[in-house]
Amino acid sequence: MRANILSKPVPDRGQGSLPDQIVIMFADVSGSTQLYERLGDTDAHECIAKSLQRIIHHAQHHNGHLVETIGDEAMLMFARVEDATLAALDIQRHFFSIPIHNGHFIKIRIGYHFGPIEYDEGHPFGDTVNVAARVASLCEASRIIATDETLSGLDDAEFQLRPYQTARVKGKSKPIRVREVVWDREDATSLVNATQMTQITQIERAPLHVQLYYQGKVYDLIAGQNAFVIGRGNNCDLVIDSNLASRAHAKIEFRWGDVVLVDHSTNGTFVEGQRGKREGDGVSLRLHRRETTLQGTGKIGIGTTIDKATEVNLLGFKVVPN
């Protein structure tokens, strides 16, 4: 399903009415492929169509415009960060409490970024759109995330924020910091305690170094760097050119002295590891929206089991102390 119709008339830039800086937001239905498998084409299509309608409704309520819908995703634009954030909060609270179709609850992912923009016949394009798309690709189900610079001007008394991750964006020399907007107060955690625990653990435990092997190339990951994103999307750190890979399929990050592999995909991530010197002394598992700690050496299958993986879907890894 695709609609290139703006939710409100957007004036031509020649009239001087379009702002030079805007918020670009991407909101999409999480797990839409699984939805079709579970509900069938008719019900799944109805769920996605109604979900997009409700997303657009909440955006309009907070002075937002629909740029376009692409499949299960809505691209939206706002003049003010506050309006975009309030719309995102309303969207998540709505989908948490109200079923969409035939009693089915849907989860939404929301990512956005504020910055300078260019227009082509009223359609925004440029670096801000690219950054917003990258942020959205990092988002987990039922989350709201945005760049640190986007959220820096919000009132701390009105909005609750917490760190999410640091990510690389194609074409930018420096990584971007991403924060989460907390919409469910029961999900909030103590940021001070979490930060203190991270600092203590990183000091007490020896840092680790990871080597990834993919199609003849070696990728070196070192403790303290950004999360390393693997997937089909062009903005990923490691691009997997396979239909079995999701746009942002999985990520590897250093957390509290461990190397953690996190799956965000539709088809899952498969891991076979050898922790000791003896063959078979390790793990063999499938991750699906879950995570595991990587140790020793092993293989990672992107969207398929290790034994069925081709060269394009297979990674090797080695975890060693620095």
Secondary structure, DSSP 8 states (H G I E B T S, - for coil): -EE---SS----GGGT-S-SEEEEEEEEETTHHHHHHHH-HHHHHHHHHHHHHHHHHHHHHTT-EEEEEETTEEEEEES-HHHHHHHHHHHHHHHHHS-SBTTB---EEEEEEEEE-EEETTEEESHHHHHHHHHHHH--TTEEEEEHHHHTTS-TTT--EEEEEEE--TT-SS-EEEEEE---GGG---HHHHHHHHHHHHHHS--EEEEEEETTEEEEEETTS--EEEESSTTSSEE---TTS-TT-EEEEEETTEEEEEE--SS-EEEEEE-SSSTT-EEEEEESS-EEE--SEEEEEESS-GGG--GGGEEEEEEEE-
